Amino acid sequence: MSLTDAAIRAAKPGDKTIKLFDSLGLYLEISPNGGRWWRLKYRHANKERRISLGVYPTIGLREARKRRDEAKELLAQGIDPSAHRQAEKEAVKRQQEAAEQTFKAVALQWWASYGPTLADRTRDRTQRYLDQDLLPALGDKPVASIMPADLLAVAAPAEKRGASNTAHKLMSISSHVMRHAYLRGLIPINVAAGLRGALRPLKHTPRPAIIEKIELGRLLRDIWAYEGHPSVQWYLRILPYLATRPGELRLARWCEFDFSENMWRVPAGRMKMRRAWNVPLAGQMVKMLRELEKFSGGSDDNYLFPSVRSRSAVITDVAGLAALRSLGWEQKTVCLHGWRSTFSTLANESGQWRPDVVESCLAHADRDSVRRVYNRATFWEERRALMQWWADHLDALKEADPTN
C-alpha cells in the first residue's frame, strides 16, 4: 500500500528507526530523534544499494516519487544513481572552483613556483609585465571565461605601438598561466596554445660586436681613457676580460671573489642557467680587482661597482652604455653584451681552443646532461688557460700602435 501525506504526518518516532514504505523501493526512514529521510532501495550489478532522496518535509511525497522515477530511468540505462549523483557533485564542485579561480589567482600560483627559477633580472622584468599589463586587464576574470580574444587584446596594443618584443612577452606569460590552469583541471583546453601565429614574428637582430682588431684596440684605449665615475670606469675596463654577461658582473660583491684560487664564484641567482658558476681570473684581472678594491672594498657585502649616489646601491644597467655613447661609440657598433660575441669569435678563430672550452667560458650549458657533468669536471684548467690567453690578447690590442 502506497504512502499518503496524512500517514506520514501521523507517524511518530519510536525507540528504533521506523521505515514507512511507499512503492518501487521508495521509503521514508524515521529516526528515534525525529529526523525523516527519503531513501530508495535498488539493485545494480547484482548488489542491493541505497540512495538518499532528501529530507522530509523539505522534500514532499510527490517530489520524492519524482526523484525515485528519475533514479529508475538511470537504472534502465545501466547507470548507478549513486555514482551518477557523485559525478554530478564533482562536476558542480569543479565548476565552482573554476569560477572562483581568477586569472590573478592562477597567475600567482604559477608565479610562486616558476618565478624562483628565473635569473634576477628576468624575474623582475616578468613581474613588471604581470603587475602593469596582465593583472590589471585580466586579473578579475575567471580563467574558465577567458577567450583567445581576451589575451590578444592585452598584447595587441604593445604590437601596435611597435613594441613587438613586449607583445610576445605578454603572450608568452599568458600562455604559461593558462597552461597552469589547464594542468590543474580548471579549464578544458589552453586557449593560448593556438595563438603563436597571432602576432607578427620577431625580427632578431644580432647584438653589435667588434671583431676587427684595429677597431677593437681603439675601443679598449677609449675605455681606459674614460674619466667618468670610478665604478663605471672599472666596470667598462673589467667586463671585456671576463666574457660574462653584463648583469652578472654589474651586481658582483666582494664576497664572491677568492683570491687564493684566483676565482670568481657567481651565485646561481645571477646566472641565466640558474646554477652557481666559477670564473677563472687571469693575472690582469686580479691586478685590476686589487686596484678597484681600494675604491669599493672594505666589506664582503660591498658591491664592486657602487652607485654614484649611494655605496649601498649598484650602478644602473645603462651606466656602462651611457659611458660608451659619451665616448662616441654608437649603438649600432658597440654594446656591453657584444664582448661575449667578440670573445667567442676571436677565441674560435685563433684555432688554439676547443669549441667546447670556449662555450664553457661563456657559461653555455651543454644540453647533454652526461657531457655537462663531464665538462664541468675537466674544463677548468683549459678555461683558466684560455682566459689568460684572452687577457694577454686584449692587452696586446690595447697597447698596439694604431698607426701600424
Phi, psi and omega in degrees: 000131183287156178287158171232160178300322181296317180296322180293315180295328183281341183292137181245148176296151176239190179290335179237167178296134180251140177242122177253111187273140177257268178198158177055036176090355181276134175209162178252126181257124182246119182274163179301333180272004175100353179293143183229121182234137173279133178232153173233124176261131181210172178240136177214132182055041177063024177231142177279133182225165177225151178219142177276139179247008177124177184252133175275139009266004178304317174256110181281179182300316182297316181292324179296318178295323178298316180294323175301313182297322178296321178294322179295324178297320177296318179299321180297335179267004180082018183255131176286118181302324180293314179295323179297317179296318180297320179295321178295319179298317179295320179296317178296319179298316179296321179296319179294318179296318180297322180293328180278340182273095179282167177303320181297315181298316180292320180299319180292323177296314178298315185294327180298328180264326185273322184305313181296346180276351185267155171295154188308312185293318179295321179297316180295319181294317179296321178299321178295319178300319178295309187291322188267335186239301191286312183293319176299326183274323188240351190308318185274354182279133171298137183300331181292341182263354185282131180250163178307322181297328179295319180290319178296325182296335178279319184277330187300318180301322179295318178295321182296323181274006176096001180268067185298322180298317178297317179301316180292324177296316179299318179294322180295315179296317178303317181296320177300314182295314182292327176294321177299318178296320180296316181293335177273001178079017182275338178224148183286332178217156175273102185291348178274347187297330183265015186258010184300323182267007184285336178256153177296140181301146177287143175264109182275115179256121180303143177294140180293139179211138179268127177237353178282126193297320181295315179296322180295318177297319179296319179298317180296320179293321178297319180298316181288343177268354182298135186245028179280200181300142182306322179300316181288321177306305185289327177299313179294325182286320187280322186308315182299333186277353187251332183063021177269170175289144184306318182293329179295323179278317186304324184265012183293147175240159185294334181294346183275353186256130179246100184280346175289332179251358186049060187218143173248120180261104181274123181293155184302326184298339181258356182268139179299326182274359174063035170218146183302149186220135178258133182243122177288142182252122176291164181303318179299324179295316180299318180297315180295320180295323178295323176292316179296327181300330179295333182269313188243001180281195179115334179212141180299332182277351181294144171288149173294324187236076182294155181296156176298325186271328184210134180286347178274353177247173183243158178300152182286165181286352178257356183298315180295318178298317180299322179295317178298320180294322179294337178274358177095007180270121187278159181300324182287350184253319188223139167217160184297319181292340182297339178300330179292320177293321178300312179300311183299315183296309185289325178293318179290320181292336181294334181076005183266346190233139177294140180305323179299323181290319178299314179298323179294323177296333178274001181060036173273116184289135175289133181290337178276115186296325179292313178299323182299316179296317181296315183298319181296332183278334191244346187272352191301310182294323177294321178295318179299317179295319180295317181292329175290319176300318181296318179297317178297320181296317179295318178300318180296319179293320181293325185266357182292150179285114184294347181274348182264000000 
